[in-house]
Amino acid sequence: MDVIFILQNTLRTATPVILAALGCLMTNHVGMMNIGVDGMMLIGAFSAVMGSWVGGSWLMGLAFALGFGLLLGLLYGVFVIKLRSDEFIIGVALNIFAGGVTTFLLRAITGQSGTFHAPGGDVSTIPQLSAPFLDNVPVLGQLLNNHTLLVYVSWVLVILCWVLIYRTPFGFALRAAGEHPKSLRSVGKSPEGMQFIASLMCGMLAALAGAHLSLGYLSTFSENMTNSRGFIAVACVIFGRSNPPMVFLAALLFGFIDALGMQLQDYGISSALTSIFPYVGTVLMMILVVLRSRAKSRRKASA
């Protein structure tokens, strides 16, 4: 079994989950569980391909994805924060809307259905980077080199999000908006304003995750190509208790299970079976969350 192949693909397949989970934990800290990240990812993937196709540059694709992610975050915030709609209903509606609108626009704009392949290869992908000084390092060089830019960006964002949330006044206000909104309002800051900021950040990070799916290695868009990774990102946030490093490790676990399934296909195991491995892992992850919560409740009761 090729261990290096598994570890390389672990980093690649975990990246969109990491980015989406970082966005989801932002809204979770302000008291909103955004299950609409899967729809945000899907629209981000579509807009990234369209932007790259029209603008002829992967940078334009990322700009399109971030722009539409910002709009989706604003839309989610208006419904949930301003209009006081149920966050779970809005999240489900956003996922349904994303599936429908991307399918419609794909056929209306390109005339293609199912999977979009730009004529003449006009969609440019996100460049892969490598550090020359790691080339001679036996295992580390193979593991850390030749990944797309967003893979490395996701690692940096994990650290930045942790610092932002737990080591800055902004992060203190962000958490207070979800835990003690009245206290935050008493010092002259708006909990609703912090919720809007978190929603915008969630939209952009989720769209960036979608851009990695469509422009990272494939340079194509397929209908429903997120394959429920947004829900896996939500599960990672719950399992990691909205702590960026813990969420990062949970996403890596998903990536490892997915990469292991791909490797097992070389040994004759059906792809129909290995494709369910990540979702089985997600279910087991949520079972552990429930068991952990019950054990904590029993300890409090006995105390």
N, C-alpha and C positions, 0 to 999 in steps of 0.2 A: 504494500500500500504506500502510495506517494504522500509522505507526511508534508513535504514542502508545498505540494499542490493543494492539499487540504487547508494549510495555514494561509496561503496566499488567497485562496477563494473565501476563506473566513473573513479576511479584512475587506475584500471587495463586496461580498454579499451583505456584510453587516453595515456598510456605510450608509445606505439609504435609511435603514432602520435607526441608526444612531442619529442622523440629522432630524428625522421626523420625531423621534423620541425627545430630543432636546427642545424642539418646539412645543411638544405636548406637555413637557414638564413645566414649561413657563406658564402656560395657562392653568396647570394644576396647582401651582403655587398661589395663584390668585383666586382659587376656589372654583375653577371651571375645568371639567374634564372634557376635552375636545376630541370626540371620537370621529370628527369629520376630517382628521388629518389624512385619511386614506384618499378622500376626494381631492383634498388640496394637493397631495402628491401626484394624483393622476392628471390634474389640470396643469401642474408644474411640468410634468413629463411632456405633455402635448405642446404646451406653449414654448418649451425649450427647443423642441424639434422644429416647430414653425418659425421661431425666431432665428435659429441657425440656418434654416432653409432660405428664408427671405433675406436675412442680413448677410449670409455667407460667412458667418463667424460663430464659433462656439461662445464667444463673449456676448454676442447679441442674443444667443439662445439663453444664456444665464440671466441676462438683463430682462428678457421677456418673462422668464420663470419667476424671478424675484418681483417683478411688477405685478403679475397676476396673483402671486402669493400675497402681496401686500393688499390687493383689492379683496381677496377672499378672507383675509384676516379682518379687514374692516367690515366686510359684510357679516361675518360671524359675530363680530363684536356688536354691531348695530342690533341684530336680532336678539342676542342673548343678554347684552348689558343694557342697551337703551330700551328695547321693547319688552324685556323681561320674559322672553320665550324660553321654553325648556331647552337646556343645552344639549340633551341627548336627542331630542326630536330634530333640532336644527342640525346636529351632527349627522344623523341618518339622512336627512333631506339633502344635505350637502354632498354626501357620498352618492346618493341616487342621481342628483343633478349632474355631478361630475361625470358619471358613467354615461349618461344620456347626451350631454352637450359635447363631450369629446368625440363620441361616435358620430353624432350629427355633423359636427364641424369637419371631422376627418373626411367624410364623404362629400360634404358640400364644397370644401376648399380644394381638396386634392383629387376628388373623383375616385379615390381608392377606399377599400373597406378591409377590415381586419388588421392589416399591418401596412404602415406607410413606408415605402422606400423612395427616397428622393431620386428623381431622374438624374443620371449622370453623377451620382454621389455628391450632391451639392450640400449635404448636411455635414458640417465639420464636427468632429468629436472633441471632447475635452482632452487636452494633451496628457500623456503619461510622463511622469518625472522619475528621475533616478539620481542618486548621489554617487559620483564616480569613486569617491573614497571608500564606498561600501562594496565595490565590485569584487575586491579580493578577499572580503570576509566570507567564509564558506556558507554559513546558513543565514546569517543576518542580512547579507547582501541580497540573496534570493528572496528573502521574506519581505524586506522593506522597499526594495526598488521596483520600478515599473508599475506603479499604481497611478491612477488619475489624480489630478489636483485635488478633487473633492475628498478623496480618501484622507489625505494629509490635513486638509482643512477641517474635517470632522474631528480629528484628534485634537487640534488646536482649540476648536470650539468647545470641546468637553472641558478643557482647563479654564477657558475664558468664562464659560457659563457658571462653573463652580465659584470662581473668584467673584463674578458679578453678583451671584445670589447670596453668598455667605460672607463676603468680605468688603462690601460696598454699601453706602447708605441707600443707593437705589435698590439693591437686593433686599435690604431690610424693609423698605417700603413695599416692595413687591410681595414679600411673604406676609407682611402685616395686612395687606389688602385682602388676603385670603383667610388669615387666622384671626385678626382683630381689626376689622374695617372701621369700627367706631373709634378705636384708639388712633388709627391713622388719620381719620377725619378731624380728630381733636387737635392735631398738630398742624392742621391747615393743608393737608394733602388729600387728594381725591382718590378713594379706592376704585371708582369707576375709571378714572384716568389710567391708573396702573393696570387695570384689567384690559383696557383698550391697547395699551402698549404691549402687554403679553400676548394678546390675540394677534397683533400685527407681526410680532416676532415669530409666533407659531406659524402663521401663514407663509412667511418668507422661508423659514427653515424647512417646512414641509415641501414647499415648491422646489427648493434646492435639492431635497432628497429625490423628488421626481425627476429633476434634471439629470441627476446621476444615473437614474435607471435608463433614460432614453439617449443620453449623450455620452455616458461614461465609457461604454465599450461597444454599444450596438449601433448608434446613430440612426435608430428607427423608433417609431412609435407603434405600439400594438394596443388594441382595445383592451381595457381593464388590465394593463400590464403591471400595475402595482401588486396584483395578486394577493390582496389583503395585508400587505406589509404594514399599512397604517395601523391596523388593529394589533399586529404584533408589536409595533412601537408603543401603543397604549399599554399593552401587557408588560412591556419592559419598564415603563414608567412606574406602574403599580408595583412590580417586583422590586425595582430599585429604589422605591420610596421617594421618587422625584429628586434623588441625589445624582448629579451628573456622572461621577465616576462609577457608581453602582449601576446606573442605567446603561452606561457604556459597556460594562462587563456582561450585563444581561443581553445586550444586542450582539456582542461577540459570541455568546453562547448560541444564539439563534443562527448566526453566520456559520459557526462551526458545524451545527447539525445540518444545515443546508449544504455546506461543502462536503461533508461526509456522505450525504445522500448522493451527490453527484459522483463522488469517487466510487461508491458501491455499484453504480451503474456499469462500470468497467468490469465488474465481476459477475455480470449476468443478471443482476437484480433489476426488476422492471422499474422504469421511471415513474410509472403510475403508483408504485409503492413508495419509492424514495421521496416523491414530491410531497407526501403527507408528513414526513418526518418533522419539518419545522413547526407544523401546526399541532402535532402531538406534543412536541416539546413545549409549545406555548400553553397548552392545556395543563401539562404537568407543572409548569411554572405557576399558573394560577392556583392549582391545588395546593402547592407549597405556601402561597400567600395566605390562603384560607386557614391552613393548618397552623401557620405562624401566628395569625391573628387570634385563633382560638386558644393557642397556648399562652399568648400574652394575656388574654382575658382571664384564663384560669389562674395565672400567677397573681393578677390583680385581686381576684376574688379571694384567693387564699391569704393574701397579705392583709 
